[in-house]
Amino acid sequence: MWQKYILAESIEQAVEALAEAGESGRIIAGGTDLILELERGVRKGISVIIDITKIPGLDEIYEDDEGIVHLGPLVTHNHVVASPLIREKAFALLQACWEVGSPQIRNRGTVAGNLITASPANDAISPLMALDAKVTLESNRGKRIIPLADFYTGVRKTVMEADEILTDIFFDAPGEEHQSYFIKTALRKAQAISVINISVLLKMNDGKVEDAVVTMGAAAPTIIHAEDAESYLLGKTLDEEVISKAGEKTAEAARTISDLRGSAAYRNYMIGVIAKRALTAIRDGVDKNMIPETPVLLMGSGIKVTPSKEPWNGEEIHTWINGREYHFTTGFDTTLLNLIRDEAGLTGTKEGCAEGECGACTVYLDGRAVMSCLVPAPRAHGSEIVTIEGLTPEGEMHPVQETFVEYGAIQCGFCTPGFIMSAAKLLEERRTPSQEEIRLAISGNLCRCTGYYKIVEAIEQASQIATEDLE
């Protein structure tokens, strides 16, 4: 898929490498879009990949002394979901990131990548647009700051130059008088992009709207404001009549199209519906407990970036799989899934969809559960990987494996390794998970044989066994 792979150790190195590569170079962080585009031939002429995922400090979320909230370029959707700062200051952004993909996708996919991909259906864009966010673009020519409102020029088009890296996302922290809310409609609960989405940010004063921002995704070629609705809300109390009228004005602002996911008429109708729901939620007091303070992440100990154990020289992938040291001199231009199966000969990890949809290829990369079909193979350099073969010492079975057999949770068995890896990581985070937490943990894993009931039951029972073993 590529001819040269650079595992950068600093932003400066990445900037120089990108400048040298020119149009043939691309930065990779999460890679959940780029890998698919390269495999499908959508991205033509890309021969150099510059990986920034081992650079420490780029995954930070913080508020500076001037009250500005910053998200680094390696901040994943799960980092946002786990952030108390975002929960307090920008709940709509947290809601949007919670709705992205599955736990494995949220562990790799970055907010910066969501912005750069520039699909109007991408969930993180509309709340950040509502927050009046800006981005910092850096190249060897210097830095420039671009308001997100000026960042997009069309569907999947931005003002970024080929030699630029997005190094910061930032916005003024809203005050206590601000409330925000995000809603999307999609074709299923997980692993689905928006048919339509909306972000509402209101500043309230004595029960009246002092300032209003309403942004919509998948309602036009770029994220747009419902300007008439914003103006209408000013100075008003959020009673039923005002909410209804504001919803109508929001729907009128949409410039929707018909596609495979929904007709223009359906989108226009639903944008009005979800606008009313968002305004009602703000009026009634946003319930931030709808997303747990300690959500299921499947990140384990891998929540922070760890630098490589040794620099990448481009000549071999030096990695540790299931505690065993490997030196690979082939397989550089493929995915981690293929490296594990074809080069290491560990075939327990399965290829189902090769698109990050089914979860059969789930492994742990530096502690995080990820879809290995969406991770470039050289990313394994200097990292620790765990596959289904290394989940327990040789000759032993994990409690999840035992209960999958006992409760008939295995049918054809093809998806089973992925389910077990997700469930085992869940039990690292939760000794006794609820059924809802179990469903969240396996939302990125698809089974074509069962109705999932036996799988959920088996994981529940495994948690009891694991708890008893610890007591």
C-alpha positions as CSV (number, residue, x, y, z in Angstrom):
1,M,0.0,0.0,0.0
2,W,3.0,2.3,0.5
3,Q,6.7,2.3,-0.5
4,K,8.2,4.1,2.5
5,Y,7.0,4.2,6.1
6,I,8.4,6.7,8.7
7,L,7.7,6.2,12.4
8,A,8.3,9.8,13.5
9,E,9.8,10.5,16.9
10,S,8.9,14.2,16.9
11,I,6.6,16.7,15.2
12,E,9.7,18.4,13.8
13,Q,10.8,15.1,12.1
14,A,7.2,14.5,10.8
15,V,7.1,18.1,9.3
16,E,10.4,17.6,7.6
17,A,9.4,14.2,6.2
18,L,6.1,15.5,4.9
19,A,7.8,18.5,3.2
20,E,10.3,16.1,1.5
21,A,7.5,13.7,0.4
22,G,5.3,16.4,-1.0
23,E,2.1,15.2,-2.7
24,S,3.1,11.6,-2.2
25,G,3.2,11.8,1.6
26,R,0.5,11.4,4.2
27,I,0.3,11.7,7.9
28,I,-1.3,8.8,9.7
29,A,-2.6,8.7,13.3
30,G,-5.7,6.7,13.7
31,G,-5.7,5.5,10.1
32,T,-9.3,4.3,10.3
33,D,-10.1,6.1,7.1
34,L,-6.7,6.3,5.4
35,I,-5.9,2.6,5.5
36,L,-9.3,1.8,3.8
37,E,-8.7,4.5,1.2
38,L,-5.3,3.2,0.3
39,E,-6.5,-0.4,0.1
40,R,-9.4,0.6,-2.1
41,G,-7.2,2.8,-4.3
42,V,-9.2,5.9,-3.5
43,R,-6.0,7.7,-2.5
44,K,-3.8,7.7,-5.6
45,G,-0.1,8.5,-5.7
46,I,0.5,8.0,-1.9
47,S,3.8,6.2,-1.4
48,V,5.1,7.7,1.9
49,I,3.3,7.3,5.2
50,I,4.5,9.3,8.2
51,D,3.2,7.8,11.5
52,I,3.0,10.2,14.5
53,T,1.4,7.8,16.9
54,K,4.5,7.2,19.0
55,I,5.2,10.8,19.7
56,P,4.5,11.5,23.4
57,G,2.5,14.5,24.6
58,L,0.3,14.8,21.5
59,D,-2.7,13.0,23.2
60,E,-3.3,15.6,25.8
61,I,-6.6,17.5,26.6
62,Y,-6.1,20.5,28.8
63,E,-7.3,24.0,29.6
64,D,-4.6,26.7,29.6
65,D,-4.2,29.8,31.8
66,E,-6.3,31.8,29.4
67,G,-9.3,29.5,29.6
68,I,-8.7,27.9,26.2
69,V,-9.2,24.1,25.8
70,H,-6.7,22.3,23.7
71,L,-6.9,18.9,22.0
72,G,-3.7,17.4,20.7
73,P,-3.5,15.7,17.3
74,L,-3.4,12.2,18.9
75,V,-6.5,12.7,21.1
76,T,-8.8,9.8,20.3
77,H,-12.5,9.8,20.6
78,N,-12.1,7.6,23.7
79,H,-9.7,10.2,25.2
80,V,-12.5,12.8,24.8
81,V,-15.1,10.4,26.3
82,A,-12.9,9.8,29.3
83,S,-12.1,13.5,29.8
84,P,-13.7,15.2,32.9
85,L,-12.8,18.6,31.3
86,I,-14.7,17.9,28.2
87,R,-17.6,16.5,30.2
88,E,-17.8,19.8,32.1
89,K,-17.0,22.3,29.4
90,A,-18.2,20.8,26.1
91,F,-20.6,17.9,26.7
92,A,-21.9,18.0,23.1
93,L,-18.3,17.1,21.9
94,L,-18.2,14.2,24.4
95,Q,-21.6,13.0,23.2
96,A,-20.4,13.1,19.5
97,C,-17.2,11.2,20.3
98,W,-19.2,8.6,22.2
99,E,-21.3,8.0,19.1
100,V,-18.3,7.3,16.8
101,G,-17.8,3.7,15.7
102,S,-17.1,1.2,18.4
103,P,-14.6,1.0,21.3
104,Q,-11.9,-0.4,19.0
105,I,-12.4,2.4,16.5
106,R,-12.6,5.1,19.2
107,N,-9.3,3.8,20.6
108,R,-7.5,4.5,17.3
109,G,-9.6,7.2,15.5
110,T,-8.6,10.7,16.4
111,V,-10.6,13.9,16.6
112,A,-8.1,15.6,14.3
113,G,-8.5,12.9,11.7
114,N,-12.3,13.3,12.0
115,L,-11.9,17.0,11.1
116,I,-9.4,16.4,8.3
117,T,-11.4,13.7,6.6
118,A,-14.0,16.5,6.1
119,S,-17.1,14.4,5.6
120,P,-20.1,16.5,6.5
121,A,-21.4,13.4,8.3
122,N,-18.4,13.2,10.7
123,D,-19.7,13.5,14.2
124,A,-17.0,15.6,15.8
125,I,-17.2,18.5,13.4
126,S,-20.6,20.0,14.3
127,P,-19.9,20.4,18.1
128,L,-16.5,21.8,17.4
129,M,-18.0,24.2,14.9
130,A,-20.6,25.2,17.5
131,L,-17.7,25.9,20.0
132,D,-16.1,28.2,17.4
133,A,-13.0,26.0,17.4
134,K,-9.8,26.8,15.6
135,V,-7.0,24.5,14.4
136,T,-3.2,25.1,14.2
137,L,-1.6,23.9,10.9
138,E,2.2,23.5,11.0
139,S,4.7,23.0,8.2
140,N,8.4,23.8,7.7
141,R,7.1,27.2,6.4
142,G,5.7,28.0,9.9
143,K,2.3,27.8,11.6
144,R,-1.0,29.2,10.8
145,I,-4.3,29.3,12.7
146,I,-7.5,28.6,10.9
147,P,-11.1,29.0,12.3
148,L,-12.9,25.7,11.8
149,A,-15.6,27.7,10.0
150,D,-13.0,28.6,7.3
151,F,-11.4,25.2,7.2
152,Y,-13.8,23.5,4.8
153,T,-14.3,24.2,1.1
154,G,-16.5,21.3,0.2
155,V,-17.2,17.6,0.7
156,R,-13.9,16.1,1.9
157,K,-12.1,19.3,1.0
158,T,-10.2,21.6,3.3
159,V,-7.7,24.4,3.1
160,M,-4.8,22.2,4.3
161,E,-1.7,22.2,2.1
162,A,0.0,18.9,1.3
163,D,3.0,19.8,3.6
164,E,0.9,20.7,6.7
165,I,0.1,18.8,9.9
166,L,-2.7,19.7,12.2
167,T,-1.0,20.1,15.6
168,D,-3.7,21.6,17.8
169,I,-7.5,22.0,18.1
170,F,-8.6,24.7,20.5
171,F,-11.6,26.7,21.7
172,D,-12.6,29.1,24.4
173,A,-14.0,27.1,27.4
174,P,-17.7,27.9,27.7
175,G,-18.8,29.2,31.1
176,E,-21.2,27.6,33.6
177,E,-24.1,29.5,31.9
178,H,-23.6,27.5,28.7
179,Q,-25.2,24.2,27.9
180,S,-24.6,22.1,24.9
181,Y,-26.1,19.0,23.4
182,F,-25.5,16.7,20.4
183,I,-27.9,14.3,18.7
184,K,-27.4,12.2,15.6
185,T,-29.7,9.8,13.7
186,A,-28.1,6.7,12.2
187,L,-29.0,3.4,10.7
188,R,-28.0,1.5,13.8
189,K,-26.8,2.2,17.3
190,A,-23.0,1.5,16.7
191,Q,-20.6,1.5,13.8
192,A,-22.8,3.9,11.8
193,I,-22.1,7.4,10.5
194,S,-24.7,10.1,10.8
195,V,-27.7,10.3,8.5
196,I,-28.1,13.7,10.1
197,N,-26.7,15.3,13.3
198,I,-27.1,18.6,15.2
199,S,-25.2,20.4,17.9
200,V,-26.8,23.1,20.0
201,L,-24.9,25.5,22.3
202,L,-26.9,28.0,24.4
203,K,-25.9,30.6,26.9
204,M,-28.8,31.1,29.4
205,N,-29.5,34.0,31.6
206,D,-32.4,34.1,34.0
207,G,-34.2,31.4,32.0
208,K,-33.8,33.2,28.7
209,V,-31.5,32.5,25.8
210,E,-28.7,35.1,25.7
211,D,-26.7,33.5,22.9
212,A,-27.5,30.5,20.6
213,V,-25.5,28.4,18.2
214,V,-27.1,25.6,16.1
215,T,-24.9,23.6,13.7
216,M,-25.9,20.7,11.5
217,G,-24.0,17.8,10.0
218,A,-24.9,15.9,6.8
219,A,-27.4,18.7,6.1
220,A,-25.2,20.4,3.4
221,P,-21.8,19.9,1.7
222,T,-20.2,21.3,4.8
223,I,-21.3,21.9,8.4
224,I,-23.7,24.8,8.4
225,H,-25.5,27.0,11.0
226,A,-29.2,27.3,11.3
227,E,-28.9,31.1,11.4
228,D,-32.6,32.0,11.5
229,A,-33.1,29.6,14.4
230,E,-30.1,31.1,16.2
231,S,-31.5,34.6,15.8
232,Y,-35.1,33.5,16.7
233,L,-34.0,32.0,20.0
234,L,-32.3,35.1,21.3
235,G,-34.1,36.6,24.3
236,K,-36.7,33.9,24.5
237,T,-37.7,31.4,27.1
238,L,-37.6,27.7,26.0
239,D,-41.2,26.9,26.2
240,E,-43.0,24.4,23.9
241,E,-44.0,27.0,21.3
242,V,-40.4,28.5,21.1
243,I,-38.8,25.0,20.8
244,S,-41.3,24.0,18.1
245,K,-40.7,27.1,16.1
246,A,-36.9,26.9,16.5
247,G,-37.1,23.3,15.3
248,E,-39.0,24.3,12.2
249,K,-36.5,27.1,11.4
250,T,-33.6,24.6,11.8
251,A,-35.2,22.2,9.3
252,E,-35.7,25.1,6.9
253,A,-32.0,25.9,6.9
254,A,-30.9,22.3,5.8
255,R,-29.8,21.7,2.2
256,T,-30.1,17.9,2.3
257,I,-29.6,15.3,-0.4
258,S,-31.0,11.8,-0.9
259,D,-28.6,8.9,-0.8
260,L,-28.4,5.3,0.3
261,R,-28.7,6.2,4.0
262,G,-31.8,8.4,3.7
263,S,-33.9,10.7,1.5
264,A,-33.7,14.4,1.6
265,A,-37.3,14.6,2.8
266,Y,-36.4,12.2,5.7
267,R,-33.4,14.3,6.6
268,N,-35.3,17.5,6.6
269,Y,-38.0,16.1,8.8
270,M,-35.5,14.5,11.2
271,I,-33.3,17.6,11.6
272,G,-36.4,19.4,12.9
273,V,-37.2,16.5,15.3
274,I,-33.7,16.3,16.8
275,A,-33.4,20.1,17.1
276,K,-36.5,20.1,19.3
277,R,-35.1,17.2,21.3
278,A,-31.8,19.0,21.8
279,L,-33.5,22.2,22.9
280,T,-35.8,20.3,25.2
281,A,-32.8,18.5,26.8
282,I,-31.1,21.8,27.5
283,R,-34.3,23.4,28.9
284,D,-34.8,20.4,31.2
285,G,-31.2,20.4,32.3
286,V,-28.7,18.3,30.4
287,D,-28.3,14.9,32.1
288,K,-24.6,14.2,31.8
289,N,-25.0,10.9,33.5
290,M,-26.4,9.5,30.2
291,I,-22.8,8.8,29.4
292,P,-21.1,7.1,32.4
293,E,-18.3,9.1,34.1
294,T,-16.2,5.9,33.8
295,P,-17.3,4.6,30.4
296,V,-16.3,1.3,28.8
297,L,-13.2,2.2,26.8
298,L,-11.3,-1.1,26.2
299,M,-8.1,0.9,26.6
300,G,-6.8,-0.8,29.8
301,S,-3.3,0.5,30.5
302,G,-3.0,1.9,27.0
303,I,-4.8,5.2,27.6
304,K,-1.5,7.2,27.1
305,V,0.9,7.1,24.2
306,T,4.1,5.3,24.9
307,P,7.3,6.0,22.9
308,S,8.9,3.2,20.9
309,K,11.4,1.1,22.8
310,E,13.9,1.8,20.0
311,P,14.0,4.1,16.9
312,W,12.6,2.9,13.6
313,N,15.3,2.3,11.0
314,G,13.0,1.1,8.2
315,E,14.9,-2.2,8.0
316,E,12.9,-4.4,10.4
317,I,9.9,-4.4,12.6
318,H,11.1,-5.3,16.1
319,T,8.1,-6.1,18.2
320,W,6.8,-8.3,21.0
321,I,3.7,-10.5,20.4
322,N,2.3,-12.4,23.3
323,G,5.5,-11.7,25.2
324,R,7.7,-13.2,22.5
325,E,10.3,-11.1,20.6
326,Y,9.9,-10.9,16.8
327,H,12.1,-9.4,14.1
328,F,10.3,-9.0,10.8
329,T,12.1,-8.0,7.6
330,T,9.1,-8.4,5.4
331,G,5.4,-7.3,5.6
332,F,6.2,-3.6,5.9
333,D,3.6,-2.5,3.3
334,T,0.5,-4.2,4.8
335,T,-1.6,-4.2,7.9
336,L,-1.0,-5.4,11.4
337,L,-3.6,-8.2,10.8
338,N,-1.5,-9.5,7.9
339,L,1.7,-9.2,9.9
340,I,0.3,-11.3,12.7
341,R,-1.2,-13.9,10.5
342,D,1.2,-14.2,7.6
343,E,4.5,-13.2,9.1
344,A,4.1,-14.4,12.7
345,G,1.9,-17.4,11.8
346,L,-0.6,-16.6,14.5
347,T,-3.9,-17.4,12.8
348,G,-6.3,-17.1,15.7
349,T,-6.9,-13.4,14.8
350,K,-9.4,-13.5,11.9
351,E,-10.0,-11.4,8.9
352,G,-13.7,-10.8,8.5
353,C,-14.5,-7.6,6.7
354,A,-11.1,-6.0,6.5
355,E,-12.9,-2.7,7.0
356,G,-13.0,-2.3,10.8
357,E,-16.7,-3.3,10.8
358,C,-16.8,-6.8,12.3
359,G,-14.2,-6.9,15.1
360,A,-13.0,-10.4,14.2
361,C,-9.4,-9.1,14.0
362,T,-9.4,-7.4,17.5
363,V,-6.0,-7.5,19.3
364,Y,-4.4,-5.4,22.0
365,L,-1.8,-2.9,20.8
366,D,0.1,-1.3,23.7
367,G,-2.8,-2.2,26.0
368,R,-5.7,-0.9,23.8
369,A,-8.2,-3.1,21.9
370,V,-7.9,-2.2,18.2
371,M,-9.0,-3.5,14.9
372,S,-5.8,-4.9,13.5
373,C,-7.0,-4.6,9.9
374,L,-6.9,-0.8,10.2
375,V,-3.4,-0.6,11.8
376,P,-0.3,-0.4,9.5
377,A,2.1,-3.2,10.2
378,P,5.2,-1.0,11.0
379,R,3.2,0.5,13.9
380,A,4.0,-2.7,15.7
381,H,7.7,-1.6,15.9
382,G,8.7,-1.1,19.5
383,S,5.2,-2.1,20.7
384,E,3.6,-4.9,22.6
385,I,0.8,-6.9,21.0
386,V,-1.5,-9.5,22.5
387,T,-3.5,-11.8,20.3
388,I,-6.0,-14.5,21.3
389,E,-3.1,-17.0,21.5
390,G,-1.5,-15.0,24.2
391,L,-4.5,-14.0,26.3
392,T,-3.5,-16.6,28.9
393,P,-0.5,-18.8,29.6
394,E,-0.2,-21.8,27.3
395,G,-2.4,-24.6,28.3
396,E,-4.8,-22.4,30.3
397,M,-8.2,-20.8,29.3
398,H,-9.5,-17.4,30.1
399,P,-12.8,-17.4,32.1
400,V,-14.4,-15.9,29.0
401,Q,-13.2,-18.8,26.9
402,E,-14.5,-21.3,29.4
403,T,-18.0,-19.7,29.5
404,F,-18.2,-19.3,25.8
405,V,-17.9,-23.1,25.6
406,E,-20.2,-23.8,28.5
407,Y,-23.0,-21.5,27.5
408,G,-23.0,-22.3,23.7
409,A,-21.8,-18.8,22.7
410,I,-19.7,-20.3,19.9
411,Q,-21.4,-21.2,16.6
412,C,-19.2,-21.2,13.5
413,G,-16.4,-19.7,15.7
414,F,-15.1,-17.2,13.2
415,C,-16.0,-14.1,15.2
416,T,-15.2,-15.7,18.5
417,P,-11.6,-14.6,18.9
418,G,-12.6,-11.0,18.5
419,F,-15.5,-11.3,21.0
420,I,-13.2,-12.9,23.5
421,M,-10.6,-10.2,23.2
422,S,-13.2,-7.5,23.7
423,A,-14.8,-9.2,26.6
424,A,-11.4,-10.0,28.3
425,K,-10.4,-6.3,28.0
426,L,-13.8,-5.3,29.5
427,L,-13.2,-7.5,32.5
428,E,-9.9,-5.7,33.1
429,E,-11.9,-2.5,33.4
430,R,-14.9,-3.8,35.1
431,R,-14.9,-6.7,37.6
432,T,-18.7,-7.1,37.4
433,P,-20.0,-5.3,34.3
434,S,-23.7,-4.6,33.7
435,Q,-25.4,-6.0,30.7
436,E,-25.4,-2.5,29.2
437,E,-21.6,-2.3,29.6
438,I,-21.2,-5.8,28.1
439,R,-23.2,-4.7,25.0
440,L,-21.1,-1.5,24.7
441,A,-17.9,-3.5,24.9
442,I,-18.9,-5.9,22.1
443,S,-20.6,-3.3,20.0
444,G,-17.7,-3.5,17.5
445,N,-18.0,-7.2,17.1
446,L,-20.5,-8.8,14.7
447,C,-21.7,-12.4,14.9
448,R,-23.7,-13.9,11.9
449,C,-24.8,-17.0,13.7
450,T,-26.3,-16.1,17.1
451,G,-28.7,-13.6,18.6
452,Y,-25.9,-12.4,21.0
453,Y,-27.9,-13.5,24.0
454,K,-25.6,-16.5,24.7
455,I,-22.6,-14.3,24.2
456,V,-23.8,-11.7,26.7
457,E,-24.7,-14.5,29.1
458,A,-21.3,-16.1,28.8
459,I,-19.5,-12.8,29.5
460,E,-21.7,-12.2,32.5
461,Q,-20.9,-15.6,33.9
462,A,-17.2,-15.1,33.2
463,S,-17.2,-11.9,35.2
464,Q,-18.5,-13.9,38.2
465,I,-15.8,-16.6,37.8
466,A,-13.1,-13.9,37.5
467,T,-14.4,-12.2,40.6
468,E,-14.5,-15.4,42.6
469,D,-10.9,-16.2,41.5
470,L,-9.8,-12.8,43.0
471,E,-11.6,-13.3,46.3
